[in-house]
Amino acid sequence: MNASIIIADDHPLILKGLNDFLLEKQYNVVASAVNGKEALQRIEELNPDIAILDIQMPFLTGLQIAQKCKELNLQTKIILITFEKDETIYKKAKSLGVFGYVLKEFALVEIENCIASVLNNKPYFSAELIKYLQIEEIPEELELLTPAETEVLKLIAQNKTAKEIGDILFISSRTVEKHKSHIISKLKLESKSGSLALYAKENEEYLDKNT
């Protein structure tokens, strides 16, 4: 599938460079825009698979466009390109469901990998950005757990028995076992004894961040 792509940047040289690069690599660039307002209009008109947007643009920023796309329930996947190495922007992008975040100085090196990842429904955030911000990504599967299941898993990591966990959380041992069964299912773990405890131990540091 030759995915349709829109690109937007208010710097003519960067826009031309990115456009030429993508066309040379035979990507299907259907439109380009020089500001945020124009970019959103193109997205609404053409409903492309991907929109590659500069974060800082006149009228609307890349993040504001992502917000509008979310509100309008548009299916276009947003990739942001920027010089910004800012944790607040990174977190905002994540919360808006932005699919890609590429630093401009690595754009031509990373953009193909980013597009490929996004087309596979896998978010792509520049490794340099993650390293710079020293962000430890919480394993995605942990976000599937309910707060109660996360608490149970934390206590399993501390070598607590089902009875001890029940006493701490004021629930019955049977409810604890039910939680454990749901956790094993959600995390796609082997049901053999010890696999849950091993997983809990290996991911203990993330469990604290996820509560």
N, C-alpha and C positions, 0 to 999 in steps of 0.2 A: 504493500500500500504506500503510495506516494502522498504522505501527509501534507495538508495545506498549512502554510505558515505565514503569519503576519509579523513584521518587525517594526519597531518604533524607537527612535532616538532623536533628540533635538540637536545632536552634533552631526552635521552633514557628512564629515569624513568617516566617522564611526559607522553611521548608517550605510554609507556607500560601501565601506570595507566589508561589513557584515553581509550586506546584500550580495556583493560580488562573490564573496567566499561561499555562501550557501548555494548560489546559482551554479558556481563552478563544480560544487559537490553534487549537483543535480537534485537539490531540494526544491520543492514546489512552493516558491515564495509568491503568494497571491497579491500582496499589497504591502506598502510601507507607509509610515506616518512620521511626521516631524514634531508632533506634540501629543499630549495625553488625550485631549478631546477628540482629535482626529483618529487616534488609535482605537478608542472605545467605539467610535462610529464604524470603523472598518470591522471590528470584531462583531458588532451587532448585525452589520449588513452581510458579512461573508461567513460568519460562524466557522472560523478556521479551527483545525485540530489544535494548533499551538500558536500562542502569541509571545514573541520575544520582546520584552519591554525594558527600556532604561528605567531605573527607579526615579531619578530626578528629571521631570519634564514639565514644561509650562502647562497650565490649565489643570491637568490631572497627573499625579505621580503614578508610577507603576503599581504601587500598593493601593492607591485609590481605585485604579482600574480593576485590580484583583477583587477589591471590596464590591465594586459595582457588578462585576461578573457573578460573584457569589449571590448578591441580592437578586439579580435577574435570572439566576439559575442557568447561566450559560455554560455550555460544556467545554469551551475552549480552555486548554491547560496553559497556565501562565508560567513563563520562564523569565526571571528578572536578571538583567545584567547590570553590574554596578561596580564602582570603585569602593563602595561603602563596606567597611568591615565593622558592622555595628550590631551588637547583640539584640538591642531593642528592635531594630529593623528585621533581623533574622527571626526573632520570636513572632513578630507581627506577620511576617510572610508565612510562617508555619501555621499560625492560627487562621489565616485566610485560605489555607489549602493551596498555596502556591506550590507548583510542581518542581520548579528548578530555580537555582540561585547560583549564578556564575559570576566570578570576578572578572572585570574587563581585561585586566592584564593577562588573564589566562583564557580569555573567551575563545580565541581561534583554536586553542589546544583542546579545550573542554567541551565546546558547544556540540560537537557531533556525539560524544558520549552522553551528554545531557539529553539531547533530542531522542536518542535511542532508548535511554532509560525511561523518559517521560512517555514515549509511545508504548512502552511495556507496563504503563501504570505504576512505575516506580519513581518516587521523588528523587531528584538529584541535587545535592547541595555541595558546592565546591569544597574539595578536601582541604584546600588552603584556608578557606574561611573557617571550617570546623576546627582546624588546627590552631588558627590565630585566636579564635574565641575560646579555645580549650573547652569545647563543649563535649560532654560525654553523652552520646545518643542513647536514650533509654530504648531497650529492645522493644520493637513494635508490639510483639505479642503480649507484653505486660500491660499494655494499654487496654487490652480486651477484658482484663479482670475487673470485677467489681471491687469497691473499697473493702468489703468484708473478705473477699477472696485474697486480696493483697495482704491484709492483716494476718490471715491464716498462713500464707506463704512466708511472711516475715518471721513468724513464730516457729515455723518448720525449720527455717534457716538457723534458728537459735536452739535447735535440737529438742524442742518441746514435744511432748507426747500429745495424742489427741485429747486425752483427759485434761492435761495441763492447759492446752489451748482453749478448750471449752470453759475451764474455770476462769481464765483470764478474760475471755470475751463474753462470758455469761451466756453461753450456748451449750447445748448437749453434745456429747461425743459423737452422736449420730449425725448431728448437723455439721460438725467438723468434717466427718468422713464424706458427707455429701459435697461440702465445699472442695475437699481434696479431689474428689472424682471430677467435679466441674473444671478445676484447675488443670488436671491432667489432660482432659479433653480439649480445653481451649489452647493449651500450650503444645498439644500434639506430642505428649511425652509417652514413652513406653510405660505400660501399667505395672511393670515389675517393681518389686519392692526396692526402694532406695533411689529411683530415678527422680522423684519429686524432691527429696532432700538434697540430692546432688545439684539439681537445677537451682533450688533456693539458695544454696551456699554460693554457687557461682555468680548469682545475680543479686546478692544481698545489698550491695551498694546502691543498685538502681531502685530496689524496693523502698528504701527510705525516701528517695526523690519522688516516687510515684504515689505518695500518700499525702 
